[in-house]
Amino acid sequence: MPKVQQHAEREILEPIALCDSKGNLNPAAIGFSRKSLIDSNLSGHFMRKKKWNNWCVFGEDIMFSASIRHMDYAVICSVYFLDYETQRYFEKSITVSLGQRIHMPNQVLETITFFDNEMSIQLIHMQGETHMKVTISNFDGEFLHADLQIEHPVNDESLNVVIPWNRQLFHHTAKHYTLPTSGFVKVGDKRYNFNSEDSYAVLDYGRGVWPRKASRKWASASQRLGNQRIGLNFGGTWTDGTGMTENAVFVDGQVSKISEDVIFTYDKNDLMNPWHIRSKFSSDVNLTFTPFLQREANINIGFVNLNGYQMVGYFNGFVHLQDGSCLSITELLGSIEDHKAKW
């Protein structure tokens, strides 16, 4: 029998607007690009727009994350860190009233700043770098100060995808992987240093008009494996049936797009058991993820109900790339998230 394959997605090669003059999805924007070419010109859709900038840095000793999520009727700012060895984990989230304006730019790499008595997050983009500065006066009873310099290598590609549920419900995401990161995160008297040879950041950028209810699985890794910078980005459920995927592998900054859906198989009664990620039709993706830590994240405020789990662990297996080569994955540190949202 002939091999069943999913259609190849359209590649966008020129700058284009996400929305038309009415704020609905521009059909010509549907596709993916290897550079940030899409202008997220959201308008209209009162109280339904979503704007999301989430940074996560995989360091040698800790994983550190800072995010700003604008829900159109509330803004949620979150910071967390995980010490791999001690498994100390803490997360702090605050909700900001709409009276305090936060500008979420249309372009992927632009500056965002947030200041509050409890927390400040500065994501300053200039001269090919993002400078992340975070301060929290009471972070698990201690003072947190982060000062990180994230490089954007000039020849690196990114994954930029526009996902169409329909003309009124759509999503633009940009994933930037294996970005060399240096600096430090200090919690109390404990200082964690980041070296650009071994620490790599991920940017998860989102803009769109999303369904009121959503379910998403996301597998992510951003590490050095041997002499190569390797990034993995696989999504499940969220894009099913749209004709688009968020699936790709990054090798030394170059994107190998995977247009085929992947299937996540796992033990719903015990998320600490191994997970499996397989391509839906072919044998191109075959990964096993073995967790060593489970993080639960719940945010319930007014219209927003976010419930999910993030598993931290190691990927093993292989992925066939666009050029026909096979990338072997061995003990690659990363995470898998299983989220349900009502927003």
C-alpha positions in Angstrom: 0.0 0.0 0.0 1.3 3.5 -0.7 2.5 5.5 2.3 -0.1 7.8 3.8 1.2 11.4 4.2 -0.1 14.6 5.5 0.0 17.6 3.1 2.9 19.9 3.1 2.2 23.3 4.6 2.6 26.6 2.6 5.8 28.4 3.4 5.5 32.2 3.7 8.4 34.1 2.2 7.4 37.8 2.4 6.1 40.0 5.2 2.3 39.8 5.7 -0.4 41.0 8.0 -2.1 38.5 10.2 -5.5 40.2 10.1 -7.7 42.0 7.5 -9.2 45.4 8.0 -12.1 43.9 10.0 -9.8 42.1 12.4 -10.5 38.7 11.0 -7.9 36.2 9.8 -6.1 37.1 6.5 -6.3 33.9 4.5 -3.0 34.7 2.8 -1.2 34.6 6.2 -2.0 30.9 6.8 1.2 28.9 6.6 4.6 28.9 8.2 7.9 30.9 7.9 11.4 30.5 9.0 11.8 34.2 9.9 9.5 36.6 11.8 7.5 37.9 8.8 4.0 38.1 10.2 2.6 41.3 11.6 0.2 40.4 14.5 -2.1 43.4 13.8 -4.9 42.2 16.1 -8.1 44.4 16.3 -11.7 44.1 17.2 -12.9 40.8 18.9 -13.7 42.6 22.1 -12.4 40.8 25.2 -11.4 37.7 23.1 -7.8 38.6 21.9 -4.8 36.8 23.5 -1.2 38.0 23.5 1.5 35.8 25.0 5.2 36.1 25.6 6.8 33.3 27.5 10.5 32.8 28.0 12.1 29.6 29.4 15.9 29.1 29.9 17.4 25.7 30.3 20.5 26.2 32.3 23.1 23.8 33.7 21.6 23.9 37.2 18.1 25.3 36.9 15.3 26.0 34.5 14.0 29.6 34.7 10.9 31.0 33.2 9.2 34.5 32.9 6.0 35.1 31.1 3.5 37.9 30.4 0.0 36.8 29.3 -2.5 39.4 28.2 -6.0 38.0 28.1 -7.7 41.3 26.9 -9.5 41.5 30.2 -6.7 40.6 32.6 -2.9 40.3 32.5 -1.1 37.5 34.3 2.6 37.7 34.9 4.4 34.6 36.1 7.9 33.6 37.1 9.2 30.2 38.2 12.4 28.3 38.7 13.4 24.7 39.2 16.6 23.4 40.7 17.3 20.1 38.9 19.4 18.6 41.7 17.4 19.5 44.8 14.1 19.7 42.8 13.3 22.9 44.6 10.5 24.5 42.7 8.6 27.7 43.2 6.3 29.8 41.0 4.9 33.3 41.6 2.0 34.7 39.5 0.2 38.0 39.9 -2.8 39.3 38.1 -2.8 42.9 36.9 -5.8 45.1 36.4 -6.5 46.6 33.0 -6.0 50.0 34.5 -2.3 49.3 34.4 -1.5 49.3 30.7 1.0 46.8 29.3 2.0 47.2 25.7 2.2 43.8 23.9 3.9 44.5 20.5 2.8 43.2 17.1 6.3 42.0 16.3 8.0 39.0 17.9 11.3 40.6 19.0 10.3 43.9 20.6 10.7 45.3 24.1 8.1 44.5 26.8 8.3 45.9 30.3 6.2 45.4 33.4 6.7 47.1 36.8 4.7 46.4 40.0 5.4 46.5 43.7 5.5 42.7 43.8 7.3 41.9 40.6 9.1 43.5 37.6 9.8 41.9 34.3 11.9 43.7 31.7 12.4 42.0 28.3 14.5 44.5 26.4 15.4 43.7 22.8 18.3 45.6 21.3 21.3 45.0 19.0 20.4 41.3 18.4 20.0 40.4 22.0 17.2 40.2 24.6 18.1 41.4 28.0 15.8 39.7 30.6 15.8 41.4 34.0 13.4 40.1 36.7 13.1 41.2 40.4 10.7 39.9 43.0 10.8 41.0 46.6 9.1 38.0 48.0 9.8 34.8 46.1 9.2 31.9 48.4 10.3 34.2 51.2 13.5 35.4 49.5 14.5 38.1 47.1 14.8 37.0 43.4 17.0 38.9 40.9 17.6 37.6 37.4 19.9 39.3 34.8 20.2 37.3 31.6 21.5 38.1 28.2 19.9 36.1 25.4 21.6 36.0 22.0 19.8 35.8 18.7 22.4 34.4 16.3 22.0 36.3 13.0 21.7 33.2 10.8 19.3 31.3 13.1 15.8 30.4 11.8 12.7 30.3 13.9 9.3 28.6 13.6 6.4 30.9 12.8 3.0 29.4 12.2 -0.5 30.8 11.6 -3.2 28.3 12.7 -6.7 28.7 11.4 -9.7 27.3 13.2 -11.8 29.7 11.2 -11.8 33.4 10.1 -12.8 34.6 13.6 -10.6 32.1 15.6 -6.9 31.9 14.8 -3.5 31.9 16.3 0.0 33.1 15.3 2.9 31.5 17.2 6.6 32.1 17.0 9.1 29.6 18.5 12.7 30.7 18.9 15.0 27.9 20.1 18.6 27.2 21.3 19.3 30.9 22.0 22.7 31.1 23.8 22.2 32.6 27.3 24.5 34.1 29.9 24.1 35.8 33.2 22.7 34.8 36.5 19.6 34.1 38.6 19.9 34.8 42.3 17.4 33.5 44.9 18.3 34.7 48.4 22.0 34.0 48.9 22.1 31.3 46.2 23.4 32.4 42.8 22.9 30.3 39.6 25.2 31.2 36.7 24.4 30.7 33.1 27.1 30.1 30.4 26.2 30.7 26.7 28.0 27.4 25.8 25.6 25.3 27.9 22.5 27.4 28.5 19.8 27.9 25.9 16.6 29.9 26.0 13.2 29.4 24.3 10.8 32.1 23.3 7.1 31.0 22.9 5.2 34.0 21.4 1.5 33.9 20.7 -1.0 36.3 19.3 -4.6 35.5 18.2 -8.2 35.1 18.9 -8.4 31.8 20.6 -11.3 29.4 21.3 -13.1 29.9 24.7 -12.0 26.4 25.7 -8.7 24.8 24.6 -6.6 21.7 25.2 -2.9 21.6 24.4 0.1 19.3 24.7 3.5 20.7 24.1 6.9 19.0 24.0 10.0 21.2 24.1 13.8 20.9 24.4 16.6 23.4 23.9 20.0 22.0 24.7 23.4 21.1 23.3 23.7 17.5 22.3 27.3 16.7 21.4 28.6 19.4 19.2 25.1 20.6 18.0 22.4 22.9 19.4 19.2 20.9 19.3 15.7 22.2 19.7 12.5 20.1 19.7 9.0 21.6 19.4 6.0 19.3 19.1 2.3 20.0 19.7 -0.7 17.9 20.1 -4.5 18.5 20.2 -4.3 22.3 19.8 -3.7 22.3 16.0 -5.5 19.0 15.1 -7.8 19.4 12.1 -6.4 22.8 11.0 -4.0 21.6 8.4 -1.1 23.2 10.2 1.2 22.0 12.9 3.7 23.5 15.4 6.1 20.6 14.8 9.7 21.2 14.0 13.3 20.3 14.9 16.1 22.9 15.2 19.6 21.8 14.4 22.3 24.5 15.0 19.6 27.2 14.4 18.2 25.7 11.2 14.5 24.6 11.1 13.4 21.2 9.8 9.6 21.6 9.5 7.4 18.6 10.2 4.0 18.9 8.6 2.6 15.7 10.0 0.5 15.6 13.2 2.1 13.7 16.1 0.3 11.6 18.7 1.1 11.8 22.5 0.6 8.5 24.3 0.9 8.6 28.1 -0.5 7.2 31.4 -3.3 9.6 32.4 -3.3 8.1 35.9 0.4 8.6 36.5 2.1 11.3 34.4 5.5 10.3 35.8 5.5 7.2 33.6 7.2 7.5 30.2 5.5 9.4 27.5 5.7 8.5 23.8 5.5 10.9 20.8 4.9 9.3 17.4 4.1 10.8 13.9 0.5 10.0 12.9 1.1 8.4 9.6 4.8 7.7 9.2 7.7 6.5 11.3 9.5 9.9 11.1 9.0 10.8 14.7 9.7 8.3 17.5 10.5 9.7 20.9 10.2 8.5 24.4 10.1 11.1 27.2 11.0 10.0 30.8 10.1 12.5 33.5 11.9 13.1 36.7 9.7 15.9 38.0 6.1 16.9 37.8 4.9 20.6 38.1 1.3 21.5 38.6 0.1 25.0 37.5 -3.4 26.3 38.2 -4.6 29.8 37.7 -8.3 30.5 38.4 -9.4 34.2 38.3 -12.7 35.4 37.0 -13.0 34.4 33.4 -9.6 32.6 33.4 -9.2 29.0 34.3 -5.8 27.5 33.5 -5.1 24.0 34.7 -2.1 21.9 33.6 1.0 19.9 34.3 4.5 20.3 33.2 6.8 17.3 33.3 10.6 17.8 33.2 12.7 14.9 32.0 14.7 13.5 29.1 13.9 12.7 25.5 15.3 9.6 23.7 14.6 8.3 20.2 14.9 9.7 16.7 13.4 12.2 14.2 13.8 12.0 10.4 14.6 15.5 9.1 13.5 17.3 5.9 16.9 16.5 4.2 16.4 12.8 4.7 18.8 12.4 7.5 18.0 10.8 10.9 18.7 12.8 14.1 19.3 10.5 17.0 18.2 11.9 20.4 19.9 10.7 23.6 19.2 12.0 27.1 18.1 15.4 25.8 16.7 17.5 28.7 13.3 19.1 28.1 9.7 19.2 29.1 6.2 18.2 28.2 3.1 20.2 29.1 -0.5 19.1 29.3 -2.8 22.0 29.6 -6.5 22.7 29.6 -7.8 26.3 29.5 -11.0 28.2 29.7 -10.4 31.9 28.9 
